[in-house]
Amino acid sequence: MAVETGEMSTPVEREPDADPVVVILRRSMFLRWLVHDSPYITMLLLALVGVIFRLPISYWVILTPVFGVISVAAGWRHFVTRSARLELIYKLALSWCALLLAIYLLYNNGVRGVLNANANSLAMMILLALGTFVAGVQAGVWRICAVGGVLFLAVPSLGWLDQSPLLLTAATLVIIALGGLAWWMTQRLPDTTGSKTSAHTSA
């Protein structure tokens, strides 16, 4: 039996971050955001991988229809009627086919010797950024436009980093380290809050 004392016990206020319900909600919101924006994150990562590792032209040719399918899928829900959706597919198909034609003209036998290996990847990224931005405007999806804008802004930085392989390697390692740190923090957060809650309960 608990011994009653003359002093009134003050309730222990639980910190907002120590509430396991808040932690679960935050983690579920993060997962929902990650799943919802995973196509756009994938577009960015695929383009950056092609530039960093200087992948051949066939990689970019395969990547272009992938970007086209993602843009159609993202803009599909913004058009309700059947005719509007068919028009969306028609416009986006023409845009991405024009981009493939530009790739062919840029890398045919007459122009191939003008560009070196470093300029090839950057030129492909510029074309892909242009096609992505135009596709985002046609599909009415601002996230796709943002992907195209980020790719445009990344071209000068990657061109500067490409002059120094050591800086490029260091930037890649920093990105990987930040991703690993973010994953570790999301894994450790529930354990920390759980220990705080048990400490308050025991007190």
N, C-alpha and C positions, 0 to 999 in steps of 0.2 A: 504494500500500500504506500502511496506517496505521502510524505510528511508535509503538512501545510505549514507554512511560515508566515510571519506577519508581513513580509514584503510581498508586494504584488509583482508577479512575473511579467515582464514586458515581452510581447510577442516578437519573435525574430523576423525581421523583414527580409524577404528573399530578394536577392538581386535579380533584375530582369534577365541578365545573361545567364543566371544559374537555373532558370526555369527550363526543365527538359522539354516542355511543350513548345516554348519559344525556339529552342534549338532545333527541334524536329521541323517546325514550320520554316525556319530559315533554310534548313538544309533541303527541304522539299521545294521551296521557292528557287533555290540555286539549281537544283536538278531540273525543275521545269524550264527555267531559263536556258539551261545548257541543252536540253532536248529540243526546245523550240528554236533556238538559234544555231543548232549544230550544223544545218546546211550551209549557213553563211560563214561559220568558223571553218568548215571544211573547205569552202572555196578559197578563203585566204591562205590556209595552210598548204593546199595543193599548189597554188600559184607560187608561194614562197619556196616550197621545196624544189620546184622546177628551176627557179633562178639560182638558188644556193648550190644545188648539186649539178647545175648546167646539164640538165637532161636533154636528150635529143629532140628533134622536131616532132617525131612521132608521139612523144608524150603530150605535147601541146595540141596536136591534132586530135588526140583522144580526149583531152581535157575540155576542148571547146564544146562538143555535144553534151558533156556532163554538166557544164555550166548552163547550157540551154535547157536541159531537162529540169534543173533546179529552179531556174527562173520561171518556167512554165508552171511548175508545181507550186511555187510561192505565190504567183499571181492568179492562180486558178480560182481561189475563193473570193477574189475581188470582182469577179465577173459572174453574174447570176444566170443570164440567158444563154441558150446554146449558141446562138449566133455570135454573141460577144466573146464566148470562150473560143469558138473557132477562129474568130478574127485575131484573138490574142495568139493562138498557136501559129497562125499564118504570118503575123508580123514578126514574132520572135524567130520563127524558122528562117524567114528572109534575112533577118539581122545576123544570125549566127552563120548562115550560109555565105553571106557577104564577107564575114570575118574569115571563114575558111578559104574563100577565094583570095582575100588579101594575103593570107599566109602562103598560099600557093604561089602567088605572084612575087612575094618577097623572097621565097626560097627556091625559085626555079633555077635552071642552069645558068641563066644570064646574069642573075643578081647574087647568087649564092656566094661567089668569091669576094664580094665587096665587104660583107660583114664577117667579123671574127666570132669566135665561140662566146666571148663575153657579151658582145653586142647582140648576138642572136637571142639569148635569154631575156635581156632587157627589152629588146624590140617586141618579143612575144608577150611580155608582161604588159607593155603599153597597149598593144592590140587587144589583149584580154581585158584590160581595165576599161578601155573604150567600149568594147562590146558589152561588158557587164553593166556599166553605167547606163548605156542606152536601153538595155533589156530591163533594168530596174525602172526606168522612166515609162517604158511601154507597159510593163506589168503593174505599175502603180505600187511598187514595194520599195519603201525607202531604205530598207536594210541592204537590198541588192545594190542600190545606188551608193550606199555607204561603202560597200565592199569595193566597188569600182573606184571610189574616191581614195580609199586607203591604198589600193594598188597603185594608183597614180602617184600618191605621195611617197610610196615606198621605193619607187624607181630611182630617184636621186640618191637616197640613202644606200640602197643596194649597190648602185654604181660606184659610190665612194668606198664602201666596204670591200667591194670586189677588187679594188686596187691593192688591198692588203689582205692576204689569206689569213694572217694571224688574227686581225680584227674580225674577219668574217667568222672564223672558228670560235673566237671568244664570244661574239654576239649570239651564235647558235647555242653555246654552252650556257650562257646567261638565261636565254629563253627556256631551255630545258630545266635549268635549276629553279627558275621562278614557277614553272608549272609543277615541278615536284614539290616545292614548298607549299604551294596552294593546296595540292592534294593532301599533303601531310597535315596541314592545319585543319582541313575539313574532317580528316579521320580522327584527329586528336581532340577536337572540340567537344563531342559528346562525352568522352571520358572525363575531361576536365570538369564539365558542368555536373556530371554525375557525382564526382568526388566532392564538389562543393555542396551539393544537395545533401549528401549523406553526412557531411560534417555539420551542417546546420541542424539536421534531424537529431544527431547524437548530442549536440549541445543543448 
